[in-house]
Amino acid sequence: MQTFSIRQGIKADLPQVLELIRELAVYEKAEGEVIITVKDLEKDGFGAHPYFYFFVAESNNKIVGIALYYIKYSTWKGKCVFLEDLIVTNDFRKMGLGKKLFNEVVKAAKELHAERMEWQVLDWNEPAINFYKSFNTHFAPEWVNCKLVGDQIQNYSF
């Protein structure tokens, strides 16, 4: 039986965190989209004003899961927590790690007195959708995701 622990992520975890991010990108058929580096993660997660926080699931000194989140703000509600990614490596799925990582982010949201916790899931990712349904999740079909990406931002005409 595999044993594991859940803890707050530290800077030394970032190389393994990036491996899991790349594993997720392969699963989502978007491997070429990952441009972030360990150096970027260090700067953005451990600078004077961190842009993200994370928990790790660890087994035998190897990181086998992460939950990465950040704080966003709602003009209607105030502080919100956004769960950017919840990743468990394939060999460790269906062992309760995802739930334990999710629970840690909910605890963080409670400690922050957040009014909302949000995340996204791809419409074709049935295992993830079913996982989130187990938490009595509110799925919001009326919202459409919009974004500008790197080149669009850089080439934007004012």
C-alpha positions as CSV (number, residue, x, y, z in Angstrom):
1,M,0.0,0.0,0.0
2,Q,1.2,3.5,-0.9
3,T,1.6,6.0,1.9
4,F,1.6,9.7,1.3
5,S,1.5,13.1,3.0
6,I,0.1,16.4,2.2
7,R,2.0,19.6,2.9
8,Q,2.4,23.2,1.9
9,G,4.7,23.5,-1.2
10,I,8.2,24.9,-0.9
11,K,10.6,26.3,-3.5
12,A,12.6,23.1,-3.7
13,D,9.5,21.3,-4.9
14,L,9.2,23.4,-8.1
15,P,11.2,21.1,-10.5
16,Q,8.8,18.2,-9.6
17,V,5.8,20.6,-9.7
18,L,6.8,21.6,-13.3
19,E,7.0,17.9,-14.2
20,L,3.4,17.4,-13.0
21,I,2.3,20.5,-15.0
22,R,3.8,19.0,-18.1
23,E,2.1,15.7,-17.4
24,L,-1.2,17.5,-17.2
25,A,-0.5,19.3,-20.5
26,V,0.1,16.0,-22.2
27,Y,-3.2,14.6,-20.8
28,E,-5.0,17.7,-22.0
29,K,-3.4,17.4,-25.5
30,A,-1.7,20.8,-25.0
31,E,1.9,19.8,-24.4
32,G,3.4,22.6,-26.5
33,E,1.5,25.2,-24.4
34,V,3.7,25.0,-21.3
35,I,6.2,27.7,-21.5
36,I,6.8,28.4,-17.8
37,T,10.1,27.5,-16.3
38,V,11.2,26.6,-12.7
39,K,12.8,30.1,-12.6
40,D,9.4,31.7,-13.4
41,L,7.7,29.6,-10.8
42,E,10.3,30.6,-8.2
43,K,10.0,34.3,-9.0
44,D,6.2,34.2,-9.1
45,G,5.6,31.9,-6.1
46,F,8.3,33.1,-3.7
47,G,8.8,36.7,-4.4
48,A,7.8,39.7,-2.2
49,H,4.2,39.3,-3.4
50,P,3.5,35.7,-4.4
51,Y,1.1,35.2,-7.3
52,F,0.3,31.6,-6.3
53,Y,0.4,29.1,-3.4
54,F,0.3,25.3,-3.5
55,F,0.1,22.1,-1.6
56,V,1.8,18.9,-2.6
57,A,1.1,15.2,-2.1
58,E,4.3,13.3,-1.5
59,S,5.1,9.6,-1.4
60,N,8.6,8.3,-0.8
61,N,10.1,11.8,-1.2
62,K,8.5,12.2,-4.6
63,I,5.8,14.7,-5.4
64,V,2.8,12.8,-6.9
65,G,0.2,15.5,-6.7
66,I,-0.3,19.3,-6.4
67,A,-3.1,21.8,-5.9
68,L,-2.0,25.3,-7.0
69,Y,-4.3,28.2,-6.2
70,Y,-4.3,32.0,-6.1
71,I,-6.4,34.8,-4.6
72,K,-8.7,36.8,-6.9
73,Y,-11.2,39.5,-6.2
74,S,-14.9,39.8,-6.9
75,T,-16.4,43.3,-6.9
76,W,-19.6,41.6,-5.7
77,K,-18.2,39.2,-3.1
78,G,-14.7,40.2,-2.2
79,K,-11.9,37.7,-1.7
80,C,-12.1,34.5,-3.7
81,V,-9.8,31.5,-4.1
82,F,-9.1,30.2,-7.6
83,L,-7.9,26.6,-7.9
84,E,-5.7,26.8,-11.0
85,D,-4.7,23.1,-11.1
86,L,-5.3,20.0,-9.2
87,I,-3.0,17.3,-10.5
88,V,-2.4,13.8,-9.3
89,T,0.0,11.6,-11.3
90,N,-1.6,8.7,-13.1
91,D,-0.2,5.9,-10.8
92,F,-1.6,7.6,-7.7
93,R,-5.2,8.4,-8.8
94,K,-8.2,6.8,-7.0
95,M,-6.3,6.8,-3.7
96,G,-7.9,9.8,-2.2
97,L,-5.1,12.2,-3.0
98,G,-7.2,14.6,-5.1
99,K,-9.7,14.9,-2.3
100,K,-7.0,15.5,0.3
101,L,-5.4,18.2,-1.9
102,F,-8.8,19.8,-2.7
103,N,-9.6,19.8,1.1
104,E,-6.4,21.7,1.8
105,V,-7.4,24.4,-0.7
106,V,-10.9,24.6,0.9
107,K,-9.2,25.0,4.3
108,A,-7.0,27.8,2.9
109,A,-10.2,29.5,1.5
110,K,-11.9,29.2,4.9
111,E,-8.8,30.7,6.7
112,L,-8.8,33.6,4.2
113,H,-12.6,34.1,4.8
114,A,-13.0,33.8,1.0
115,E,-16.6,34.2,-0.3
116,R,-16.0,31.9,-3.2
117,M,-13.8,29.1,-4.4
118,E,-13.6,28.6,-8.2
119,W,-12.0,26.5,-10.8
120,Q,-12.4,25.3,-14.3
121,V,-12.7,21.8,-15.8
122,L,-12.6,20.9,-19.5
123,D,-16.0,19.8,-20.7
124,W,-14.6,16.5,-22.1
125,N,-12.8,15.5,-18.9
126,E,-15.4,13.2,-17.4
127,P,-13.2,11.8,-14.6
128,A,-12.5,15.4,-13.3
129,I,-16.2,16.4,-13.7
130,N,-17.3,13.4,-11.8
131,F,-14.7,14.1,-9.1
132,Y,-16.0,17.7,-8.7
133,K,-19.6,16.5,-8.7
134,S,-18.8,14.5,-5.5
135,F,-18.4,17.9,-3.7
136,N,-21.9,19.1,-4.7
137,T,-20.2,21.6,-7.0
138,H,-22.2,24.3,-8.7
139,F,-21.4,24.2,-12.4
140,A,-22.1,27.6,-14.1
141,P,-23.1,27.0,-17.7
142,E,-24.1,30.7,-18.1
143,W,-20.5,31.9,-17.9
144,V,-18.3,32.0,-21.0
145,N,-14.5,31.9,-20.5
146,C,-12.7,34.7,-22.3
147,K,-9.0,35.5,-22.6
148,L,-6.3,37.3,-24.4
149,V,-3.1,35.4,-24.7
150,G,0.6,36.4,-24.7
151,D,0.9,37.7,-28.3
152,Q,-2.5,39.3,-28.2
153,I,-1.5,41.2,-25.1
154,Q,1.9,42.3,-26.4
155,N,0.4,43.3,-29.8
156,Y,-2.7,45.1,-28.4
157,S,-3.3,48.5,-30.0
158,F,-4.3,51.2,-27.6
